[in-house]
Amino acid sequence: MSGWLIILAIGIPTFAVPCIWFLGKSPNQREAMTLISAASLLVVVLAILPLVLTGVPVRLALVEPVAGLAIAFAVEPLGMIFACVASFLWIVNSVFSIGYMRGNDEPRQTRFYVCFAIAIAATMGLAFAENLFTLFVCYEALTLSTYPLVTHHKNDEAKAAGRTYLGILLGSSIVLLLPAIIATFVLTGSITFTPGGVMAGKVGPVVGGILLFLFLYGIGKAALMPMHRWLPAAMVAPTPVSALLHAVAVVKAGVFTVVKVSVYIFGLDYLRELALADVALYLAGFTIIMASIVALRQDNLKRRLAYSTISQLSYVVLAALILSPISTMGAALHVAVHAFGKITLFMAAGAIYTAAHKINISQLDGIGRRMPWTMGAFAIGAISMIGLPPAAGFISKWYMLLGALEVEQWFAVVIIIGSTLLNAAYFLPIIYAAFLKPEADDGHGHGHGHGEAPLPIVLALVTTASATILLFLFPGPALQLAGMLVGR
């Protein structure tokens, strides 16, 4: 019976696709269908949650085209966290999209909502994948469905970004990830996600280290340097697409896959035997620091947020490679924490563009007086990314730091502390300028006469900012799921 819940979770956004397309000539009906579908998906995902928390198996096997390679789904704690985040944020981002797409008179809005629904369906399949074969199919579907969103404006810049997007993501997954999956199947006889992993006693440490690097760089969506270039390139897309890429689906699919492969394919005990795991840890730390330094130099707000995402994603990779159960919990929590904080920041950037037509940080002096709700929400999202209470980012970073201290991984401790200072260096000046600097005039001795963005935009970003605080105050279910991931 529980298998039907998985069918509904993947089927609702899939069924929404033709419905949205059919209603495309009636914007109100099209967007109502999007919101109804998003709300229905959240109800289904929340119906699965108590089953997972109480240990009830939720599984669905569809087909087995090749012996040992099945399209099958099973819900485990990490996938439950990802599904909850994506389904909730589909609602919020849809509300934001209505205000943004209409407010900026964006073209091809029906295609936008259709591709968004396909991406969510792929995300649900990826979150609930029982094995690497199913995950790979959904991973590629997510890449292909988001390509039209990246190239939404169809100008030369968008087309160039689209080529970079497809080239890196498809190239890395086909050249690196797929061979890693095939090699895992040949060497172990299994690619099913299994607590404790499938490699111990079957794969030697040298080959295991090579496979680890194939997985880390084959999962291009995790944006580990130098596989990160697709992310800032994709910022030419409309802001709701940026929110999808950074918070709801794409980059979350990358770090989710890294954690899932680490825990369920390699296993933490096996990874401790690999000398190359330390090298991978250093590369993740390098990405965190370098991306933060690059972010400091960006005046364009969306590009600064993009490089911040590259850095924040590598927190998850770093936490997984610390190889402590506590830090792995931190990695799982950061998947959710980063989603709420970063989507708030991107929606604030979209609100600023819609209301004030400003895209650069140097233009934001005094804007907090005209857009207090927007910049207040931005401040909460920024505090969460820095890792300060009372925002949820404090919890995930705290668990990462505790895990690093537990296993005496001093390099990780230094990276976490140092990058936190860098986070503060590129976020706090924006908040200071917005609220405490005098407003820049328009060249005629007076400020611009704008106020807040349209209500749907403000409502969406206030919702996610509030969720960032609530997740700090009431972390119980998320902590329980993260604990179940590592057997605590």
C-alpha positions in Angstrom: 0.0 0.0 0.0 2.8 2.4 0.8 4.2 2.1 -2.7 1.2 4.1 -3.9 2.5 7.1 -2.0 5.7 6.9 -4.1 3.6 6.7 -7.3 1.7 9.8 -6.2 4.8 11.7 -5.2 6.3 11.2 -8.7 3.0 11.1 -10.5 1.5 14.4 -9.3 4.1 16.7 -10.8 4.2 14.4 -13.9 0.4 14.6 -14.4 0.6 18.4 -13.8 2.8 18.8 -17.0 0.1 18.2 -19.6 -2.5 20.0 -17.5 -0.3 23.1 -17.3 0.4 23.0 -21.0 -3.3 22.6 -21.9 -4.2 25.6 -19.6 -1.4 27.7 -21.0 -3.7 30.2 -22.7 -5.4 31.0 -19.4 -2.7 32.2 -17.0 -4.9 32.1 -13.9 -5.9 28.5 -14.5 -2.4 27.5 -15.4 -0.9 28.9 -12.2 -3.8 27.6 -10.2 -3.0 24.1 -11.5 0.7 24.6 -10.6 -0.2 25.6 -7.0 -2.8 22.8 -6.6 -0.2 20.3 -7.8 2.5 21.6 -5.5 0.2 21.6 -2.5 -1.0 18.0 -3.3 2.6 16.8 -3.6 3.4 18.3 -0.2 0.4 16.5 1.3 1.7 13.1 -0.1 5.2 13.7 1.1 4.0 14.6 4.6 1.9 11.4 4.5 5.2 9.4 3.9 7.1 11.2 6.7 5.5 9.4 9.8 6.0 6.0 8.1 9.7 6.7 7.7 10.0 8.0 11.3 8.5 4.9 12.6 10.5 2.6 10.5 7.7 1.3 8.2 9.2 0.3 4.8 8.0 2.4 1.8 9.1 0.8 -1.4 8.1 0.4 -5.0 9.7 -1.7 -7.8 8.6 -0.9 -11.3 10.6 -2.7 -14.0 13.9 -4.5 -14.3 15.1 -4.0 -17.9 18.4 -5.8 -17.3 19.0 -8.4 -14.7 20.2 -6.7 -11.5 19.3 -3.2 -12.8 15.8 -2.3 -11.7 13.9 1.0 -11.7 12.9 0.9 -8.0 12.2 3.3 -5.2 12.6 3.1 -1.5 12.3 5.9 1.0 15.1 6.4 3.5 15.8 9.2 5.9 18.1 11.3 3.7 15.7 11.0 0.8 12.8 12.0 3.1 14.7 15.2 4.1 15.3 16.1 0.4 11.7 15.3 -0.6 10.2 17.4 2.2 12.4 20.4 1.3 11.7 20.2 -2.5 8.0 19.7 -2.2 7.5 22.6 0.3 9.7 24.9 -1.8 7.8 24.1 -5.0 4.8 25.8 -3.4 6.8 28.8 -2.3 8.8 29.2 -5.5 5.5 28.9 -7.5 4.0 31.8 -5.6 7.2 33.8 -6.1 7.2 32.9 -9.8 3.7 34.2 -10.3 4.7 37.6 -9.0 8.1 37.6 -10.7 7.1 36.3 -14.2 4.1 38.6 -14.4 5.8 41.6 -12.8 8.6 41.4 -15.3 6.4 40.4 -18.2 8.6 37.4 -18.9 8.0 35.4 -22.2 7.3 31.7 -22.5 5.7 31.4 -19.0 3.8 28.2 -19.8 7.0 26.5 -20.9 8.6 27.7 -17.6 5.9 26.1 -15.4 5.9 22.9 -17.5 9.7 22.4 -17.2 9.5 23.3 -13.5 7.0 20.5 -13.0 9.1 18.0 -14.9 12.1 19.0 -12.8 10.2 18.4 -9.6 9.0 15.0 -10.8 12.7 14.1 -11.5 13.7 15.4 -8.1 11.1 13.2 -6.4 12.3 10.1 -8.3 15.9 11.0 -7.4 15.1 11.5 -3.7 13.4 8.1 -3.5 15.8 6.1 -5.7 16.6 2.7 -4.3 19.7 2.2 -6.4 22.3 4.0 -8.5 20.7 3.0 -11.8 17.4 4.6 -10.8 19.2 7.6 -9.4 21.2 8.1 -12.6 18.1 8.0 -14.8 16.4 10.7 -12.6 19.6 12.7 -12.3 19.8 13.0 -16.1 16.1 13.8 -16.4 16.7 16.7 -14.0 19.5 18.0 -16.1 17.6 17.9 -19.4 14.4 19.4 -17.9 16.2 22.4 -16.4 18.1 23.2 -19.6 15.2 25.0 -21.2 14.9 27.0 -18.0 18.5 28.1 -18.1 18.1 29.2 -21.7 14.7 30.8 -21.1 15.6 34.2 -22.6 16.9 32.6 -25.8 19.5 35.3 -26.4 23.2 34.7 -27.1 24.2 34.9 -23.4 21.5 32.4 -22.5 22.5 30.0 -25.3 26.2 30.1 -24.2 25.2 29.5 -20.6 23.0 26.5 -21.7 26.0 25.0 -23.6 28.1 25.3 -20.5 25.3 23.9 -18.4 24.8 20.8 -20.5 28.4 20.4 -21.4 29.6 20.1 -17.8 26.6 18.3 -16.2 26.1 15.8 -19.0 29.8 15.4 -19.7 30.7 14.7 -16.0 27.8 12.3 -15.5 28.5 10.3 -18.7 32.3 10.3 -18.6 32.8 9.9 -14.9 29.6 9.0 -13.0 28.3 6.3 -15.3 31.6 4.4 -15.4 31.8 4.6 -11.6 28.3 3.1 -11.4 29.2 0.3 -13.8 32.5 -0.4 -12.0 30.7 -0.6 -8.7 28.2 -3.1 -10.1 30.9 -5.2 -11.6 33.1 -5.2 -8.5 30.4 -5.7 -5.9 27.5 -7.2 -7.7 25.2 -4.5 -6.2 24.3 -0.9 -6.7 21.4 -0.9 -4.2 21.7 1.7 -1.5 22.6 -0.4 1.6 23.2 0.8 5.2 26.9 0.4 5.7 27.7 0.4 2.0 28.4 -2.4 -0.5 32.2 -2.1 -1.0 33.7 -3.4 2.2 35.6 -6.6 1.6 35.0 -6.5 -2.2 36.9 -3.4 -3.4 40.6 -2.7 -2.5 41.6 0.7 -1.1 43.3 1.9 -4.3 40.4 1.1 -6.6 38.0 2.4 -3.9 39.9 5.7 -3.9 39.7 6.0 -7.7 35.9 5.3 -7.5 35.5 7.9 -4.8 37.0 10.6 -7.1 34.9 9.4 -10.1 31.8 9.8 -8.0 32.8 13.2 -6.5 33.6 14.7 -9.9 31.0 12.7 -11.8 28.3 14.3 -9.7 28.8 17.6 -11.4 25.7 19.1 -9.7 27.7 19.2 -6.4 29.9 21.9 -8.1 33.2 20.8 -6.6 35.9 22.9 -8.3 36.6 22.7 -11.2 33.2 21.3 -12.0 31.5 24.5 -10.8 31.5 26.8 -13.9 27.9 25.8 -14.9 26.5 27.4 -11.8 27.5 31.0 -12.2 26.9 30.7 -16.0 23.3 29.7 -15.3 22.6 33.0 -13.5 21.5 34.5 -16.8 18.2 32.7 -16.2 15.2 34.4 -14.5 15.5 34.5 -10.7 12.9 31.8 -10.1 15.1 29.5 -12.1 18.1 30.5 -10.0 16.1 29.6 -6.9 15.3 26.2 -8.5 18.9 25.6 -9.4 20.3 26.7 -6.0 17.7 25.7 -3.5 14.9 23.4 -4.7 16.4 20.8 -6.9 19.6 20.9 -9.0 22.5 21.6 -6.6 20.6 19.8 -3.8 20.5 16.8 -6.1 24.2 17.0 -6.3 25.1 17.1 -2.6 22.3 14.7 -1.8 23.8 12.2 -4.2 27.3 12.7 -2.6 26.0 12.0 0.9 23.9 9.1 -0.2 26.7 7.5 -2.1 29.1 8.1 0.8 26.7 6.5 3.4 25.0 3.8 1.3 27.5 2.7 -1.4 30.9 3.3 0.3 29.9 3.3 3.9 31.7 5.5 6.5 33.8 2.6 7.9 35.1 1.7 4.4 35.9 5.3 3.6 38.1 5.5 6.6 40.3 2.9 5.0 40.9 5.1 1.9 43.9 7.4 1.9 42.4 9.3 -1.0 39.4 10.3 1.2 41.7 12.8 2.9 42.7 14.2 -0.4 39.0 14.6 -1.3 38.5 16.4 2.0 41.2 18.9 1.2 39.7 19.5 -2.3 36.3 20.2 -0.7 38.0 22.6 1.8 39.8 24.3 -1.1 36.5 24.8 -2.9 34.9 26.3 0.2 37.6 28.9 0.7 38.2 29.8 -3.0 34.5 30.2 -3.8 34.1 32.4 -0.8 37.1 34.6 -1.9 35.6 34.8 -5.4 32.2 35.8 -3.9 33.9 38.7 -2.1 34.9 40.2 -5.4 31.5 40.0 -7.1 29.4 43.2 -7.4 26.6 41.5 -9.2 24.3 40.2 -6.4 23.2 36.9 -8.1 26.8 36.1 -9.0 27.9 36.6 -5.4 25.0 34.3 -4.3 26.1 31.8 -6.9 29.7 31.6 -5.6 28.3 31.4 -2.1 26.3 28.4 -3.2 29.4 26.7 -4.6 31.1 27.2 -1.2 28.0 26.1 0.8 27.6 23.0 -1.3 31.2 21.9 -0.4 30.3 22.2 3.2 28.1 19.2 2.7 30.9 17.3 0.8 33.4 18.3 3.5 31.0 17.1 6.3 30.4 13.8 4.6 34.2 13.3 4.2 35.0 14.1 7.9 33.7 10.5 8.3 32.1 11.1 11.7 28.4 10.2 12.3 27.8 13.6 13.8 29.3 15.5 10.9 27.3 13.3 8.5 24.2 14.4 10.3 25.4 17.9 9.8 25.7 17.2 6.1 22.2 15.9 5.9 20.8 18.9 7.8 22.7 21.4 5.6 20.8 20.0 2.6 17.6 21.5 4.2 19.2 24.4 5.9 20.9 25.8 2.8 17.8 25.4 0.8 15.7 27.7 3.0 18.4 30.2 3.5 19.6 30.4 -0.2 16.1 30.5 -1.7 15.3 33.4 0.5 18.4 35.3 -0.7 17.7 34.6 -4.4 14.0 35.6 -4.0 15.2 38.8 -2.3 17.5 39.5 -5.3 14.5 38.9 -7.6 12.3 41.2 -5.5 15.0 44.0 -5.8 15.2 43.5 -9.5 11.4 43.6 -10.0 10.8 46.6 -7.8 14.0 48.7 -8.3 15.6 47.2 -11.4 18.9 46.9 -9.5 21.3 44.0 -9.9 24.5 45.2 -8.3 25.4 45.3 -4.6 26.9 48.8 -5.1 23.4 50.1 -5.9 21.8 48.9 -2.7 22.7 51.7 -0.3 19.6 52.6 1.7 17.3 50.2 -0.1 16.3 48.6 3.2 14.2 51.7 4.0 12.1 51.2 0.8 12.0 47.4 0.9 12.2 46.5 4.7 10.4 43.2 4.3 12.7 42.1 1.4 15.9 43.2 3.1 14.8 41.9 6.5 14.3 38.5 4.9 17.6 38.8 3.1 19.3 39.5 6.5 17.8 36.3 7.9 18.9 34.2 4.9 22.4 35.7 5.2 22.7 35.0 8.9 21.7 31.4 8.2 24.4 31.1 5.6 27.0 32.6 8.0 25.8 30.1 10.6 24.6 32.4 13.4 21.6 31.8 15.7 18.6 32.2 15.6 18.8 30.9 12.0 18.9 27.2 11.1 22.4 27.4 9.5 23.8 27.5 13.0 22.6 23.9 13.7 24.1 22.3 10.6 27.4 24.1 11.0 27.5 23.2 14.7 27.1 19.5 13.9 29.8 19.7 11.3 32.1 21.3 13.8 31.3 18.8 16.5 32.0 15.9 14.1 35.3 17.4 13.1 36.4 17.9 16.7 35.2 14.3 17.6 37.6 12.7 15.1 40.3 15.5 15.5 40.0 16.6 11.9 41.7 19.9 12.5 41.9 20.9 8.8 38.1 20.7 8.7 37.8 22.8 11.9 40.0 25.5 10.4 38.0 25.5 7.1 34.7 25.7 8.9 35.8 28.6 11.1 37.7 30.5 8.4 34.9 30.2 5.8 32.4 31.4 8.4 34.4 34.6 8.7 34.5 34.9 4.9 30.7 34.3 4.8 30.3 37.2 7.2 32.7 39.4 5.1 30.6 39.0 1.9 27.1 39.1 3.4 27.2 41.6 6.3 28.3 44.6 4.2 25.2 44.2 2.1 22.9 44.3 5.1 24.8 47.3 6.6 24.6 49.2 3.3 20.9 48.4 2.9 19.8 49.7 6.3 22.5 52.1 7.5 23.9 53.9 4.5 22.1 56.9 3.0 20.0 56.1 0.0 21.7 56.6 -3.4 19.9 59.2 -5.5 19.1 58.9 -9.1 21.2 61.8 -10.3 18.5 64.4 -9.7 19.0 64.8 -6.0 16.3 62.4 -4.9 15.9 58.7 -4.4 14.0 56.2 -6.6 10.2 56.1 -6.0 9.9 52.3 -5.7 8.6 50.3 -2.8 8.3 46.6 -2.2 7.9 44.1 -5.0 4.4 42.6 -5.8 2.7 40.8 -2.9 3.3 37.2 -4.1 7.1 37.8 -4.2 7.2 39.4 -0.7 4.9 36.7 0.7 7.2 33.9 -0.7 10.4 35.3 0.7 8.9 36.1 4.1 7.7 32.5 4.3 11.1 31.0 3.6 12.8 33.4 6.0 10.3 32.4 8.7 10.9 28.8 7.9 14.7 29.4 8.4 13.9 30.6 12.0 11.4 27.9 12.7 13.8 25.2 11.6 16.2 26.6 14.2 13.6 26.7 17.0 11.9 23.3 16.1 14.6 21.1 14.5 13.2 17.8 16.0 12.0 15.9 12.9 15.0 17.0 10.8 17.4 15.9 13.6 15.5 12.6 13.9 15.8 11.9 10.2 19.5 12.9 10.2 20.1 10.6 13.2 18.4 7.7 11.5 20.7 8.1 8.5 23.7 7.2 10.7 21.9 4.8 13.0 21.5 7.2 16.0 
